[in-house]
C-alpha cells in the first residue's frame, strides 16, 4: 500500500479519503475511501485533485505571487460526470 500524503473529500460519497500517489515519484494521484480506489488519470482529473486535495505539509499558494501560478500542460474540455 502506498503512503497517505494528504486528504480529499470524495465527490462520490462525500467522506474524507486518503490521498496517495500511484508510486514513489509518480505524477498520478488517487484516493481511497469506501467507494474503493479512485484514479482520475487524465490531466483534468489530476488538476481537480490538486485543487480540492489537502497535501500534508503544503501551504496553500499565495494568489498575489505570480511566480507560483500553476502551469497548464493541456486544455481539457469541461463536462462529464464530476465536471473534470
Rosetta blueprint (number, residue, H / E / L):
1 X L
2 X L
3 X L
4 X E
5 X E
6 X E
7 X E
8 X E
9 X E
10 X L
11 X L
12 X L
13 X L
14 X L
15 X L
16 X E
17 X E
18 X E
19 X E
20 X E
21 X E
22 X L
23 X L
24 X L
25 X L
26 X L
27 X L
28 X L
29 X E
30 X E
31 X E
32 X E
33 X E
34 X L
35 X L
36 X E
37 X E
38 X E
39 X L
40 X L
41 X L
42 X L
43 X H
44 X H
45 X H
46 X H
47 X H
48 X H
49 X H
50 X H
51 X H
52 X H
53 X L
54 X E
55 X E
56 X L
57 X L
58 X L
59 X L
60 X L
61 X L
62 X L
63 X L
64 X L
65 X L
66 X H
67 X H
68 X H
69 X L
70 X L
71 X L
72 X L
73 X L
74 X L
75 X L
76 X L
77 X L
78 X L
79 X L
80 X L
81 X L
82 X L
83 X L
84 X L
